[in-house]
Amino acid sequence: MSSLDLAQGSIATRAELAAAYGGSQYGGGIVPANQSQNIFVFSDPAAGREHDYTFDGRADDDEYGVLYLYTGAGQAGDQQLTDRNKSLLNHAQDGRDVHLFVADGTVGDSATVRQRYLGQVVVDPVLPFVERWSGEDGQTGRRLYVFRLRPAPGVTLALTESEVLQPAQNSEALPVPWEPYVALATLPVPPEQHNTDSTTANITGGQRTVIRREGRLVTAYKALLESHGHVVHRFQIRMEGEKGAFLTDLYDATDNVLYEAKGKALREQVRMAIGQLLDYRRHLDDVPDGLRLAVLLPEEPSADLRAFLEVEKISLVTQTADGFAGFPLPPADA
């Protein structure tokens, strides 16, 4: 149940919300309302395009249900997980409810934007945000933090077709910097709701642990590559007709190797890594001929999985107690 005295799907202006619940009525899409312990999130995909990003809207549902993507605050330069972005990220620990609105035209002939209330949401406790980069025509822009919002327990968001994230118009692989791993916050998770309206599960720490392990693994391996003088970055790939963008793990420009890392050496993880590498390779037109593929794991997989990788001509690098086994990679024709 929403903590606002406002029906889902109803219309309000920011001035009306500020008068009733506090918070600023001017500027910014993330508005903490301290007097009512709420945070208002105002989504406007059309305005986002004016600020060089197109990541906002309802993404495809996943195993946890409805997912709404929202690009964080900061219209100039790289975004930071501070100030309003931090307040949204930490809303559960701070005891604040988050309410999602979407722009829905203007009031009469004025410039006042109508805000349609979609409902109460929570930041995804498993993967709160993803890093994305703006940019066009092969030129890297600025770092953005795209928050992953879920319906609060017991809430069915008042979504319409107009909120659906629009598919990309063309395919593009954009080289982007590799940023230091950002540790995910430990978010309290609401109890599991077993009704059909809820999409927030009582998720254990397992998946979050795997995400952390993968991030730290990539960070450590990147440091190894750079200590040998290698140039490392990654690619953000948009695929025509599909929503959102994909971010590869590591591209070693010195050795022309694309790496995909996983936080566990299980069959499901290795199979996923292989599929991702083969898919990404099809879209990397600007790398030199002879691109090699490699899977990066925190430990040795089974003998059968090692044989699988060998058959597919995909190299394997694993973390050891004193470094990494498998680096440097053997020559391409070995």
Secondary structure by P-SEA (a helix, b strand, c coil): cccccccccccccaaaaaaccccccccccccccccccbbbbbbbaaaaaaaccccccccccccccbbbbbbbccccccccccaaaaaaaaccccbbbbbbbbbccccccccbbbbbbcccccccccccbbbbbbbccccccbbbbbbbbccccccccccccccccccccbbbbbbbbbccbbbbccccccccccccccccccccaaaaaaaaaaaaaaaaaaaaaaaabbbbbbbbbbbccccbbbbbcccccccbbbbbbbccccaaaaaaaaaaaaaaaaaccccccbbbbbbbbcccccaaaaaaaaaacbbbbbbccccccccccccccc
